[in-house]
Amino acid sequence: MNLPNNYAKIFATVFCMVEVALTCSRTAGADASLYSVYKRVQYSQTNSGAPTLLQSYPYIAYSSVYLTASNSATSATLTEPTAVTVPMSLDYLINTLPPRWAFAEGDDFASQAEMDAAWPNGNYTISIYTAHDGFK
């Protein structure tokens, strides 16, 4: 695909990411619209050559709970495969369409090994304390 340079960078950022979704589902209640846990690797492609890994922290592990309103949930936690429970932070995500409130936890890493050590493969559990639906 031949795109002008500025569009090629956007295209590469958006479409040349490799994402492995571990869990992604819609909730049944009205307080949260989406929850997910995933690992991904980001690539860049600025010309007709092969994509390359982003130079700065291309590995990302992330979990999120998208809320239907700013006060539709009071808290959320992520329980890792190691049975450690981590509180998720409430953030206003401006890089989503549309922008929205979400509980989130994640980090970026310089290597696959670092990401896998911090976010091992296995079962993750998200617990959501919602305003209308209670504990989920």
Number of C-alpha atoms within 10 A of each C-alpha: 7 8 13 10 12 9 12 18 17 15 17 18 17 13 13 18 17 13 14 12 11 14 14 14 10 12 14 11 13 14 23 24 16 16 20 19 23 18 23 18 20 22 20 22 20 19 15 10 7 9 16 14 15 15 10 11 15 19 24 20 21 15 23 24 30 25 22 17 14 15 12 19 25 13 19 23 21 21 15 18 14 12 11 9 15 13 15 21 16 20 15 16 15 10 8 9 7 7 10 16 21 28 24 23 20 16 14 17 17 14 14 15 12 13 19 14 9 13 20 16 14 9 13 22 15 21 17 22 16 20 15 11 15 12 12 13
